[in-house]
Amino acid sequence: NANDGNIPMMKPIGKQTAKAGEKFYYKVEVADPAAALLFTTDSYLFELDKKTGEVAFTPAKEDKGTHSIRIDAENELGKTWQRFELEIE
């Protein structure tokens, strides 16, 4: 995922672990959070706050396993993304 210095720079997201039945929270970190950003995801597990990049949900027991998640951050100049693993125990 190349970044030409004008699109958002996301901090790498390492493997995350969540427990079924317990609330999970994660906030995507971006180098210039003052800029207007739009966050999106390809995950069916949760809704991502499109303005803040916050993930907050309680996984169900049917969600157990390892999921590959992509989160995009976009500004007026373009989009960048991070893909990470979310393991639900």
C-alpha positions in Angstrom: 0.0 0.0 0.0 2.0 3.0 -1.3 1.5 6.5 0.1 2.7 9.6 -1.9 2.6 11.8 1.2 -0.7 13.5 0.4 -3.1 10.8 1.3 -3.8 9.8 4.9 -1.0 7.9 6.7 -2.4 5.2 8.9 -0.5 3.6 11.8 -0.1 -0.1 11.1 -2.8 -2.2 12.7 -1.4 -5.4 14.3 -3.3 -8.6 14.9 -6.3 -7.9 17.2 -8.0 -10.3 19.6 -11.6 -10.1 20.8 -13.7 -12.4 22.9 -17.2 -13.5 22.0 -19.8 -11.8 24.3 -17.3 -9.0 25.3 -17.2 -5.5 23.9 -14.3 -4.9 21.5 -13.0 -1.4 20.8 -10.3 -0.1 18.5 -9.6 3.4 17.1 -7.7 3.7 13.8 -4.8 6.1 14.1 -3.9 8.5 11.4 -0.9 10.9 11.2 -3.0 14.0 10.6 -6.3 13.5 12.5 -7.2 17.2 12.0 -7.8 16.6 8.3 -11.4 15.7 7.2 -11.3 11.9 6.7 -13.8 9.2 5.7 -13.2 5.8 7.1 -14.7 2.6 5.6 -14.3 -1.1 6.0 -15.0 -4.4 4.2 -16.1 -6.1 7.4 -19.5 -7.6 7.9 -18.8 -8.0 11.7 -19.1 -4.3 12.7 -20.0 -0.8 11.7 -17.1 1.6 11.6 -17.6 5.2 12.6 -17.0 6.9 9.3 -15.8 10.2 10.8 -13.6 8.9 13.7 -12.4 5.5 12.6 -13.7 3.9 15.8 -14.7 0.3 16.0 -17.0 -0.8 18.9 -19.0 -4.0 18.8 -19.6 -7.2 20.8 -18.8 -10.3 18.8 -21.2 -13.2 18.9 -20.2 -16.8 19.5 -20.9 -17.5 15.8 -18.2 -15.0 14.9 -15.4 -17.1 16.4 -12.4 -17.6 14.2 -9.9 -15.4 12.4 -11.2 -12.6 10.1 -9.2 -10.6 7.6 -10.3 -7.0 7.9 -9.5 -4.0 5.7 -10.0 -0.4 6.9 -9.7 2.5 4.5 -9.0 6.2 5.3 -9.7 8.7 2.6 -9.3 12.5 2.2 -9.8 14.8 -0.7 -6.5 13.6 -2.3 -7.0 9.9 -2.1 -7.3 6.7 -0.1 -5.0 4.5 1.9 -5.7 1.3 3.8 -4.6 -1.3 6.4 -5.5 -4.9 6.5 -5.2 -6.8 9.7 -6.4 -10.0 11.4 -9.1 -10.0 14.0 -9.2 -13.3 16.0 -12.4 -13.8 17.9 -12.1 -16.4 20.7 
